[in-house]
Amino acid sequence: MFAKAFRVKSNTAIKGSDRRKLRADVTTAFPTLGTDQVSELVPGKEELNIVKLYAYKGDAVTVYVSGGNPILFELEKNLYPTVYTLWSYPDLLPTFTTWPLVLEKLVGGADLMLPGLVMPPAGLPQVQKGDLCAISLVGNRAPVAIGVAAMSTAEMLTSGLKGRGFSVLHTYQDHLWRSGNKSSPPSIAPLALDSADLSEEKGSVQVDSTLQGDMRHMILEGEEENGEAHQACEEKSLSEAPEDTSTGGLNQDSTDSKTLQEQMDELLQQCFLHALKCRVKKADLPLLTSTFLGSHMFSCCPEGRQLDIKKSSYKKLSKFLQQMQQEQIIQVKELSKGVESIVAVDWKHPRITSFVIPEPSPTSQTIQEGSREQPYHPPDIKPLYCVPASMTLLFQESGHNLVKLDPILCDCILEKNEQHTVMKLPWDSLLTRCLEKLQPAYQVTFPGQEPIVKKGKICPIDITLAQRASNKKVTVVRNLEAYGLDPYSVAAILQQRCQASTTVTSAPGAKDSLQVQIQGNQVHHLGWLLLEEYQLPRKHIQGLEKAPKPGKKK
């Protein structure tokens, strides 16, 4: 459902009555959650937003966002948890296990077929057709997808584990996950088994040739847009599947005597101090506590670890910040009803001045797909020329372009009426004519990646002003993706700096392209972000002259 970009219709803060209704709906939909857990999931005072959007196939979806992360989504009056929520409550749904190499297909929009299931020693969970289920990977109980069972457990076993098993709705690494902090799944150990079961399970992975054959022919269906079925494990047998599929989480080395809660408390304080020392400036205050968490603390989390307040002794951000206020590091106030902000920071406090920024781990230098984003670096863009078929012969020579025109140059450069009258050309005229015959192209090189060459001219980042029916101006920016910029990240930054509402929608007339819309004339803020912070060349940005003149009302 979220394999491709969605279109946001609205993003508003939740009302008190809607918050109470959501709690009641969560209690009904997920009866295994206790009262305290429901209160943690749907907090009473912390910022909670309702985002209404359209999925790429047109489905109307309502998403509930807390602390910068989507926690629940509603489709046709049914409530579903996101992977962010399932990582905090891994036992919320019956969980089925598959192999890591299947995940890529699920992210691409495929459904999970039954041959891809891993049979646990205790047997498959008992579900009925239509039940909501979680999907995890071998070696890690943290769910990476949710889906609806296409048949009951009894029918799955009767079929010999053949056919479609689950219609997948949402996965780790899809666009709904990308709208959050993009953290990796935590490392959650599988349910305890005795040593005999463990050895038997590992042995079956290596020698069960029947399963290997099934996996080689396991077909995942679901990407109807390209009309192709997917075969997972076409070239790999199960003996090649890694035993350790952990993709992140807290360090749980057996030599470390600290509990998981103590480790999370330390990580929380580390990210808090790191954010205050390196990211938050006096000009940013007052700063919404939810923005401080989502835009600053999460980005200070070390690579390979996941910050989860619910697993700390504080349980809630407000309680943690209250403790920091008691230590006189920060001052927090409720500037509007139910919404808290950091209004003051004591940057001379000993805990901030003595904090040593941790060195990045060696593995953080190589950031894999799905992990936290690196700071943006502008691409190197070079104009190129493509050689058309009519000029191939000219450029097959060893590079000696003769000013005295030979037959090849005559055919490539001269017009028909010049063929017998022009025998030679000066260098500048020769080069000008040659370049006019070539086709434009460009090369984009992002740091650490191979150059990308495309035909045509690169479209500049386009900034325009529009007038809405309410006679209010809005700033619209397009073509961010061509320069490696995520429209959702740019929208979040502008929303904070401009203190104005932002939306991300599909760009009219452009396939698979998004545009960011900001309330008011925000060209000045946008220009500063693109030119000064992202260091993009001015020649690749058009519309900067639309910034409001000093003293003129926006």
N, C-alpha and C positions, 0 to 999 in steps of 0.2 A: 504493500500500500504506500510506503514511503520510500520506495526504491529510487524515485525521481523527485525533483524539487516540487514543493507544494506552493500554493498561492495563499498568502495571509489576507483574510478579509478584515479582521479587527483584533485588537489587543487591548484589553481593559482590565483594571483592577477589580477583583471580585467584591461583591457586596456582602454585607453581614448575613443577610437571609440566604444568599446563594451558597455562602460558606457552610452554613448549618445544613442546608439541603445536601451539599456534596458529602459532608460527613455521614449523613444518614444513608446516602446512596452507597458509599464505600462500605459501611457496616453491613448493608444488605447484600452487596455483590461479593464481599469477601468476609464471610462470617468467622473465619479462623482468626482474624485480627482482633486483638483485645481493644478495650477503650483507650488505653494509653497509646497503643500503636496507631490507632486511627487519629488521635490527637497529634502524634508526631508527624504522620503523613500529611494531614490537613491542619497546619498550625493555626492557633487562634488569632495571633496578632501579626505574625510575620507576613511579608508581602506575598500575595498569591494572585496570579493573573489568569484570566480566561482568554485564550487565543482561539478564534474561529478561523478555520482555513479550509481550502479545497485541495484534496489530494490530486495527483496528476491525472487520475482517471475520472475526476469530477466528484468524488465522494465528499460530502460535507462532514467535517470532523471538528469536534471541540476538544482543545488541549488545555489541561490545567498545569501551570508552570509555577514552581516554588523554588526559591533560591537560585534562579537562573536555569533550572533543569525542568524539562517536561516530566511530570510524575504520573499523570493519568491521561487517557484520551477516551472520548465518548463517540461512538459510532452507532447510529440507529438506536439510540437510547440504551445501548449496552456500554458498560464501563470496563476499560482495560488498563492494566498497569503497564508502564514503560520498563525498559531494562534497568533504568536508574532506580526505580522503586523495587524491582525484583532483586537487585543486588543488596538492598537493605533487608528484604524479606524473602530470602531464597526459597522458603518452604510455602510461600503463599499459594502456589499452583502445583498440581501434579507435574512432575518433571520427567521428560524423556531425554535420552542421551544419544548424541550422534558424533561423527568424527570431525576433527578440525577442518579437514579439507572440504567439507560440505558447506562450511559457513559462507565462503565466497559466493556460492550459488544462491544461498538464501538471501544474502544482502542484495544480489542482483534481481530479486523478485521471484525466485523460484519457490515452489512448495516443497515440503519434505516428504519423500517417498519412503515407504516402510522398509525396503531393503537397507536403507541408511541407518536404521536404529541399531543401537548396541543393547543387547539383552543382558541386563544386570543379573547377578546370582539370585536375587530375591524375586525376579520376574518383573514384568512391566507394570507400571501403576494402573490401577483400575479406573477407567474413565468410560463415559458414554458418548455416543455420537453428538457433536455440537459442544462438548465441554471445552473450556478454555484451558490450555496447557502451556507449560514453559519448555524450552529446549535448551539443553546445556551441552558442553563438549566433554569428551573423555578426559578425566583427570581434574576437572574443575566444575564444581556444582553451581557456579554463578551462571544464571541463564543468559543466553545470547540472542534469544528470539522468543516470541510468543505466537501461538497459532490455535486454530480451532480443530479439534479431532474430527476427521472425516468418517470415522467408524469407531465402534466401541472396542475395548481391549479384547473382548472375546472374539469379535469379528476379525481383528488384526491377527490373532493367533490362528483362527480357522483358515484365513487366507494364506497362511504360510509366510506372513510378513511380505506380502506383495501388493502393489498398488499404492494409491495416494494415501498418505497417513495424516497429514496436517496441512490446512490452508494457513500459510504464514501471513501475519498481519504487520509485524514490526520486528526489526532486528537491530542488534548492535551494528554500528557503522552506517545505518541508513540515514535519511535526511532528518527524521525526527530526532534521532540520537545526536546528529550534528548540530541541532538547534540548542543543545545544552552545552555543558562544559567539555564534552568530547573525551571524558575520562575512559580508561580501559576497565574491563571487568576485574573485580577483586579476585584474589585467589581464595577459593572456598573449598576445603578438602572434601572429597566424597564421603558419604556416610560410612562409618566404621564397619570393616569386615574382618573376620578372623584371618589368620595368616594362610590357612588352607585355601580359603576362598580367593584371597589375593593372588596366590601363586597359580591357582587354577585359572583365574581370569586372565593373568598375564600370559599364561601358556596358550590359552585359546586364541589370543591376539596373533601369536606367531605361527600357529600350526593349523588353524581351522581353515583349510583350503576351500570348504564349501562357502563359508562367509566371504572369503576373498573373491570367489567367483561371482557371488551376488553383488558385492560392492563394485566390481569392475563393470557390471551391467546395470548399476543403479541409475535410474533416470530421474532427474528432478525437473518437474514441469512448472510453468507459471509465467514465463516471459513471453506472453502472447504477441507483444508488439514486434518482435523480430521473427516470430513463427518457428523458432528453433527449440528443440528439446535439449536439455543439458545432461551430459553424462559425466558424473563425478567419478573420480578414481579410474579414468580410462587407462592410464599408464602406471598407476601406483597400486601396489597391493597393501593389505593391512599391516604387513610386517614393516612397512615404511612409515606408518603413522606414529608420530612422536608420543611417548608415554606422558611427558610433562607438557600440558597445554596451557599452563598458567600464562596469562597475558598481563599480569600486573598485580598489584596489591601490596599489603604491608609485609615487611620482612618478618617471617615466622621461623627463623633459624632455631633449631632445637637448642643451641647454646645460649640463646637469649632467654633469660628468665622472666622478662617483662610480659605481662598479659597483653592481649590484643587491645584492651581498653587503655592501658597505660601507654602503649605505643601510639594510639590514636590521639591521646591527650598531648603527647610530645609533638606529634606532627601538626596538630592544630595550633599549638603555640608557636612552632617554628614558622608556619605559613603566615600567621598573624604578624609576627615581628618582622619577617622578611618583607611582607607587603608594605608595612608602615615605613620601613627603612629605605626601600628602593622604589616603590611604585606610587604611593600616595603623597601628594604635595598639598601645601596649605591652600592653594587655589582650588583644589578639588572639594574642599569642605564648604557647606555640609555635604556629607556623602551617605546615601542610603545604605543601610547595613547589608541589604540584599545585594546591592551593586558591589560593595566592598568584598563580599564573599565571592560572588560570581566572576567579577572582572579582575580582582587583585589577589585574593588568597588562593583561589584555585590555580592561577597561573604560576604561583610560587611553589606549588607542590612538586617535589622531586620526581623525576621521570621513573616510571615503574611503580609508583605508589598512588593510592587514591585517598583523597580527603573525604571522610564521611563522618559528619558531626554526630549522627545518630549512634555511631559505634563508640563515641567518646563518653566520658563520665558526665559531660554537660548535657548531652542529648539534643539541645537546641542552641542555635546561634545566639539568641537573646541572653541565655543564661551565661554563656561563655563571655560575651561582651560585658555583661554586668560584672563578672569577676574581674575583667581587665579594667573596668571603670573603678572598682574598689581599690585596685592597685595604683590608681591615678595615672594610668597610661593614656587613656582616652576619656572623652566625655560623650555620653549618648543621651539624646533627647528625642521625644516624640513630637516632631514638628507638625505632623498632621495625624488625624485620628487613626490609630492602629498601625502607623508606619514610623519606624525608628530610624534615626540618622546619627552618624558620628559627626559631632559639631566641633570638636577640639581634640588635638593630639599633642602630648608632651614629648616632642622629639628629643629632649635632653634627658629623658628618663633613663636611668642606668640600664634597664633591660633592653632598650632600643640601642643605646650607644655601645653597649658591650656585645650586642648580637653579631656573630660572625656569619657572613653569608656562606652557606655550604658550597663546596666545590661540586660541579656537576660530575656525575658518575661517567665512566668511560662509555657505558652503553647508551648514555643519553646523546652522545654525538651522532649516533645513527638512529634516527627517529623513523619507525616503521609506520605504515599506513594505519590509521585509526588511533594513533597516540596523540598527545597534546601537540598543538601547532608550535612551530618555531617563530621567533620574531620575523616580521615581514621584511624582506629585502627586495628592492625593485629589480626587475629583470633587465638584462642587457638586450636592447632592441637594435637591430641593424637592417637597413633597407637592402634588398637584394634584387637581382634581375634574373628572370628565368629565360633560358634560351628556347625560342620557338623552333619548330621543325624546319622552317624556311632558312634559319641561320645556323643549322647544325654544322654544315661543312666549314663555315668560317672558324668556328671554335674547335674544330678537330685538328687545326694546325698547332704547331708547337708554341704558339703565342706571338709569332712574328706578324703583326698587322702592317701591311705595306701601304705607304702613302701613295705609291704608284699602284693604281687599282688593277688587280688581276681579275680573271673571270669570276672567281668566287666572291670577291668584294663587290664587283659590279652587280651580281645577282642579288646580293644581300642588302646593299646600301642604296643603290641608284634606283630612280624611278624609270619607267619604261622609256620615256622620251629622252632620258639622259644616257642610255646605254651606249650610244655611239659618239656622244659629244663630250662627256666628262671622262678624262683619262686619269686624273689624280685629284686628291683633295688634301687640304691642310689638316694637321692633326686634330685641331679643335672641331672642325666641321665633321671629320670622319668619326670622332668619338660621339659627338652630339647625335649624328644620324644613327649610329650604332645603338646608343642608349634608347633612342625613340622607338626602335624596332623591338627592343626587349620588353618582356612582360614584367610588371612589378611583382615583388614578393617581399617577405620579411622573415627575419630570424629572431626568435625570442629565446633567451637563455636564462633560466632561473638558477640561482645559486645551488650548486651541487647536483644539477640535473643536465641531461643531454640537451643540446640545442633543438628547438622545434622550428621547422621551416614551413611556412604557409604561403600560398599564392595570394595575390592582391595586396592591398595596403592595410595596415593595422588600423582599426577604428579607434579614434581617440576616446578617452573617457568623456562622456557628454553630460554637461550640467545645464539644465534648463529650469526656468521658473514657469509655473502654471497657476491659473486662477481657478479656484473651485467655486461651486454653486453658492457657497456661503460667503463669497467675496474674499476669501482668505487665500494668501499665497502659499504655495508649497514648492519646495526644491526637489527636483528629480534628477538622479544621477544614474547613468547607464554604462554598460561595457566594462564593468569592474573585473569581470571574470577573465577577460583577455590579458590582464596584467597580474593574474594570480591572486586577486583580492576576493575574499568571501563576502558577498553582499550582506549576509546576516551579521557578520562581525563588524562591518562598517556601520550598519544600522545601529547596533548596540552601542558603539562608541559615540556616534553622533547623538543618540538619544540622551546619553549621559551628559555630554558636553553642552549641547544646545538646550537641554531641559525641555525638549519638545518631543511630541509623539512621532514615531517612525513606523513605516510599514515596508515590507518587501513583497513585490508582486511580479508577475510575468511581464516582461517588456513587450509592448505591442509590436507585432510584425517581426519579432525575432524569435526563432525557435530555440528552446532550452536556454534562454537568457533572462536574467532577472534585473529589476530596477529597484532602487531604494528611494523612498519618498519621505521627506522630512517637512514637518509643518513650519511655515515661515520661510523667509529668505535666509538660508544658512550657507550661502556660497562662501562667505569668509571662513567659517569653521571648516568647510569641506576643502577649500583651497589650502589652508594650513595643514590639514591632515595629509593631503596627497603630496604637497610640495615639500613641506618641512620634515614631517615625520616619516613618510614613506619614501621620500627622495625621488619621486617620479619626475622626469623631465617635463617642463612646462609645455613643450611642443606637443605632448601626447594628451593634453587636457584642454578641452574647449568649453567656454562658458564662464571663465573666471571673471570676466569683465562685468558680470551681472551682480557682483557683490554690492550691497547697499553702500551708498556714500556716507561718510561720517556725519552724524547728526540727523540722517534721514531715517524715518520710521520704517521698520521692517514690515 
